């Protein structure tokens, strides 16, 4: 018994040290990859004020990229730029350039595209990040809301992509990275307009990939279940009992901003055309939708029925 206890006491610190070492090594590798892939390159991040946007800004700023940070609030963009400057070595980094960008305001996009191109005269990497989300029954959404979703999630990114394409094609280089939802591959109830916009933008970039490959321009799509923002969202997801909600819930089926940023770094290095960041269940759902559609539809319908029954019991 004593020998077992002694072995356990010795093993626990060893496991802790090894785990810490693995995390350190992982961070070092990600940092090295980010530096080698983006140093001196002009890199644009849309919605840089989101959790993932800020994480990417930090990673790529430390990696020596010439950042162009886009967002809806000039004050918050300036705060982000100050935070990056205060946390970095000015001798090996570049001060970020800031551009006001609102995909919901289509009339302002031509000016924003021109401003982005004027920052350095060209760009190397464009990360399409951020989207507008709505959860509601289809019949309760008016067309204005549907149009606003399409502007933010489809027409906005497409307008920006078309605006920078001539520059990328003329230089015969560049990388467009779309951070998209897994609902661009499958749809769940009460996400009609959102899923439609995500399917549309996924299809656009899939088509674009083949069109621009001959010009040396790469196109990658990264589909995730959800980018978590806080511990409270994780707790909320853990208490969810709806069957179909498992396909789009927040953590534990989601990913954290740092995990998603690490995946973006790897994608920039290996230029993978398509990446899905999801655990086994959502991945299986994507294949089930393709190969066993009737089964998939039945599961979705059952989820709606269960949700309705739960809501009714709560009212009683």
matplotlib code that plots the C-alpha trace (Angstrom):
import matplotlib.pyplot as plt

x = [0.0, 2.8, 4.6, 1.4, 0.9, 4.6, 4.3, 1.1, 2.7, 5.7, 3.5, 1.2, 3.9, 5.4, 2.1, 1.6, 5.0, 4.6, 1.2, 2.6, 5.5, 3.1, 1.1, 4.2, 5.5, 2.2, 2.2, 5.8, 5.0, 2.0, 4.0, 6.8, 4.3, 2.6, 5.9, 7.1, 3.8, 2.9, 6.1, 6.0, 2.8, -0.2, -3.0, -6.6, -9.0, -12.7, -14.6, -11.3, -13.2, -14.8, -13.2, -11.6, -10.7, -8.8, -7.1, -6.0, -4.8, -2.6, -1.1, -0.4, 0.8, 3.4, 4.2, 5.3, 2.4, 1.4, -2.1, -5.2, -7.9, -11.5, -14.5, -17.6, -16.3, -13.3, -12.9, -12.7, -10.3, -8.0, -8.2, -7.3, -4.4, -3.1, -3.4, -1.4, 1.3, 1.7, 2.0, 4.6, 8.2, 7.9, 11.3, 9.9, 6.2, 4.3, 1.6, -1.8, -3.8, -7.5, -10.4, -14.1, -16.0, -19.7, -21.0, -24.5, -24.0, -23.6, -23.3, -20.1, -18.3, -16.7, -15.0, -13.9, -12.5, -10.5, -9.2, -8.0, -6.1, -4.7, -3.2, -0.2, -1.1, -1.7, -2.6, -1.5, -4.0, -7.6, -9.4, -13.2, -14.3, -17.6, -21.3, -24.7, -26.8, -30.6, -32.6, -36.3, -39.1, -39.2, -42.7, -41.7, -38.8, -39.6, -37.8, -35.9, -34.2, -33.5, -31.9, -29.8, -28.5, -27.7, -25.9, -23.7, -23.1, -23.0, -23.2, -20.7, -17.9, -18.6, -18.3, -15.0, -13.7, -14.5, -13.0, -9.6, -9.5, -8.0, -5.1, -4.5, -4.8, -2.4, 0.2, -0.6, -0.6, -2.8, -4.9, -8.5, -9.7, -13.4, -14.2, -17.7, -20.2, -20.8, -24.3, -22.9, -22.9, -26.1, -29.0, -30.9, -34.3, -34.9, -31.8, -33.5, -32.1, -28.7, -28.2, -29.2, -26.6, -23.9, -24.7, -24.6, -21.2, -19.8, -20.9, -19.4, -16.0, -16.0, -16.7, -14.2, -11.4, -11.5, -11.7, -8.6, -6.3, -4.6, -3.6, -1.9, -4.6, -5.6, -9.0, -9.7, -12.9, -12.9, -16.2, -16.8, -19.7, -19.4, -16.7, -17.2, -16.8, -17.3, -17.6, -21.3, -21.9, -20.2, -22.5, -25.5, -24.6, -24.0, -27.6, -29.1, -31.3, -32.5, -31.4, -30.8, -29.1, -26.1, -25.2, -24.7, -24.3, -21.5, -18.8, -18.2, -19.1, -17.7, -14.1, -12.3, -10.9, -7.3, -8.1, -9.7, -6.8, -4.3, -6.3, -6.2, -2.4, -2.1, -4.4, -2.2, 0.8, -0.5, -3.1, -5.8, -8.8, -11.4, -11.2, -14.0, -13.4, -16.0, -16.2, -17.5, -21.2, -21.5, -19.1, -21.3, -24.3, -22.6, -22.1, -25.6, -27.1, -25.4, -25.8, -28.8, -30.9, -34.2, -32.6, -31.1, -34.5, -36.2, -33.7, -34.2, -38.0, -37.7, -35.6, -38.2, -41.0, -38.9, -38.2, -41.9, -42.9, -40.3, -41.6, -45.2, -44.3, -42.4, -45.5, -47.7]
y = [0.0, 2.3, 1.7, 2.5, 5.7, 6.7, 5.9, 8.0, 11.0, 10.9, 10.5, 13.4, 16.1, 14.4, 14.4, 18.1, 19.0, 17.1, 18.7, 22.1, 21.3, 20.2, 23.4, 25.5, 23.6, 24.0, 27.8, 28.1, 26.2, 28.4, 31.5, 30.3, 29.5, 32.8, 34.7, 32.7, 32.9, 36.6, 38.6, 41.8, 40.7, 43.0, 41.2, 42.5, 41.3, 42.2, 42.6, 42.9, 43.9, 40.5, 37.9, 36.0, 39.2, 40.5, 37.1, 37.1, 40.7, 39.8, 36.7, 38.3, 41.6, 39.7, 37.7, 40.9, 41.4, 44.8, 44.7, 46.5, 46.2, 46.8, 47.4, 49.5, 51.6, 53.9, 54.4, 50.7, 50.2, 52.8, 51.1, 47.8, 49.3, 50.9, 47.6, 45.9, 48.6, 48.4, 44.6, 44.4, 45.4, 48.4, 47.4, 44.2, 45.1, 47.5, 49.9, 48.7, 50.7, 51.2, 51.2, 51.7, 48.8, 47.9, 45.1, 46.2, 49.6, 48.5, 52.1, 52.7, 49.6, 51.0, 53.7, 51.2, 48.9, 51.8, 52.8, 49.3, 49.1, 52.6, 51.6, 49.8, 49.8, 46.0, 43.2, 39.6, 38.0, 38.9, 37.1, 37.4, 37.2, 38.0, 37.7, 38.7, 36.0, 35.7, 32.9, 32.9, 31.0, 31.8, 33.3, 35.8, 37.3, 40.1, 40.6, 43.6, 41.3, 38.7, 41.4, 42.7, 39.2, 38.7, 42.1, 41.3, 37.6, 37.4, 40.7, 42.5, 39.9, 39.3, 43.0, 43.2, 40.1, 41.5, 44.8, 43.4, 40.6, 42.8, 43.7, 40.0, 38.8, 41.4, 40.4, 36.7, 36.1, 36.4, 34.3, 34.8, 33.1, 32.8, 32.1, 30.6, 28.7, 24.9, 26.0, 26.9, 23.1, 22.1, 23.9, 23.6, 24.9, 28.5, 29.6, 30.0, 33.4, 32.8, 29.4, 30.7, 33.5, 31.1, 28.6, 31.4, 32.8, 29.2, 28.5, 31.8, 31.1, 27.5, 28.7, 31.5, 29.1, 27.3, 30.6, 32.3, 29.3, 29.8, 33.3, 32.1, 33.3, 30.8, 30.6, 28.7, 28.3, 27.4, 26.2, 26.1, 25.2, 28.3, 30.7, 30.9, 34.2, 33.6, 30.9, 31.7, 30.7, 27.4, 26.8, 27.7, 25.1, 22.4, 22.8, 22.6, 19.6, 20.0, 17.3, 19.5, 22.2, 20.0, 20.8, 24.5, 25.0, 26.9, 25.0, 22.2, 21.8, 25.2, 26.5, 29.3, 32.3, 31.1, 27.7, 29.2, 31.6, 28.7, 26.9, 30.1, 30.2, 26.6, 27.2, 30.1, 27.9, 24.7, 26.5, 23.9, 24.6, 23.6, 23.1, 22.0, 22.7, 20.5, 17.5, 14.2, 14.8, 17.9, 16.3, 13.3, 15.5, 17.0, 13.5, 12.4, 15.4, 14.3, 10.5, 10.0, 13.1, 11.6, 10.5, 13.9, 15.6, 13.3, 14.2, 17.9, 17.6, 15.6, 18.3, 20.9, 18.8, 18.2, 22.0, 22.8, 20.2, 21.6, 25.1, 24.1, 22.2, 25.3, 27.5, 25.0]
z = [0.0, 0.9, -2.4, -4.3, -2.4, -3.0, -6.7, -6.9, -5.1, -7.5, -10.7, -10.0, -10.2, -13.2, -15.0, -14.2, -15.4, -18.6, -19.3, -18.7, -21.0, -23.8, -23.5, -23.6, -26.6, -28.4, -27.7, -28.9, -32.1, -32.8, -32.1, -34.5, -37.2, -36.9, -37.2, -40.2, -42.1, -41.7, -41.0, -43.1, -44.8, -45.1, -43.2, -42.9, -40.2, -40.4, -37.2, -35.3, -32.2, -31.7, -29.4, -32.3, -34.0, -31.0, -30.5, -34.2, -33.9, -31.0, -32.6, -35.9, -34.5, -32.4, -35.5, -37.3, -39.7, -41.1, -39.7, -41.0, -38.3, -39.3, -37.1, -36.6, -33.7, -34.2, -30.5, -29.8, -32.7, -31.2, -27.8, -29.5, -31.3, -28.1, -26.3, -29.0, -29.0, -25.2, -25.2, -28.0, -28.9, -31.3, -32.9, -34.3, -34.9, -37.0, -35.7, -36.9, -39.4, -38.7, -41.0, -40.2, -41.8, -41.3, -43.6, -42.6, -44.3, -47.9, -49.2, -47.2, -48.5, -51.7, -49.6, -47.0, -49.7, -51.2, -47.8, -47.1, -50.4, -49.8, -46.4, -48.0, -51.7, -51.6, -49.3, -48.8, -46.4, -45.7, -42.8, -43.0, -39.4, -37.7, -38.6, -37.5, -35.7, -35.3, -33.6, -34.3, -36.0, -39.7, -39.7, -37.0, -39.0, -41.4, -44.7, -43.4, -40.8, -43.5, -45.7, -42.9, -42.2, -45.8, -46.0, -42.9, -43.7, -47.5, -49.5, -47.2, -47.4, -51.1, -51.8, -49.9, -51.7, -55.1, -54.2, -53.4, -56.0, -58.8, -56.6, -55.6, -59.2, -60.6, -58.0, -58.5, -54.8, -51.7, -49.3, -48.5, -45.3, -44.6, -40.9, -41.3, -39.3, -39.6, -40.5, -43.9, -44.3, -42.4, -41.1, -37.7, -36.8, -35.9, -37.9, -41.3, -42.4, -40.6, -42.1, -45.5, -45.4, -44.2, -47.0, -49.5, -48.4, -48.2, -51.8, -53.0, -51.6, -52.8, -56.3, -56.0, -55.0, -58.3, -60.3, -58.8, -58.2, -61.6, -60.4, -57.3, -55.0, -52.2, -50.7, -47.4, -45.4, -41.7, -40.3, -36.6, -34.4, -32.2, -31.0, -27.2, -25.5, -21.8, -19.1, -18.7, -22.3, -21.5, -18.5, -20.5, -23.2, -20.7, -19.4, -22.9, -23.3, -26.9, -29.3, -32.3, -30.2, -29.9, -33.5, -32.9, -29.1, -27.4, -25.5, -25.0, -28.7, -29.5, -29.7, -27.8, -29.6, -29.1, -30.5, -33.6, -34.0, -33.8, -36.6, -38.7, -38.3, -39.4, -42.4, -43.5, -43.4, -45.0, -47.2, -46.6, -48.7, -46.1, -42.4, -40.0, -36.3, -34.6, -32.4, -33.6, -33.3, -35.5, -38.0, -38.2, -38.7, -41.8, -43.3, -42.2, -44.0, -47.3, -47.1, -44.8, -45.3, -44.2, -40.9, -40.4, -41.1, -38.6, -35.9, -36.5, -36.4, -33.1, -31.6, -32.5, -30.9, -27.8, -27.5, -27.9, -25.3, -22.8, -23.3, -22.8, -19.5, -18.3, -18.8, -16.9]

ax = plt.figure().add_subplot(projection="3d")
ax.plot(x, y, z, "-o")
ax.set_aspect("equal")
plt.show()
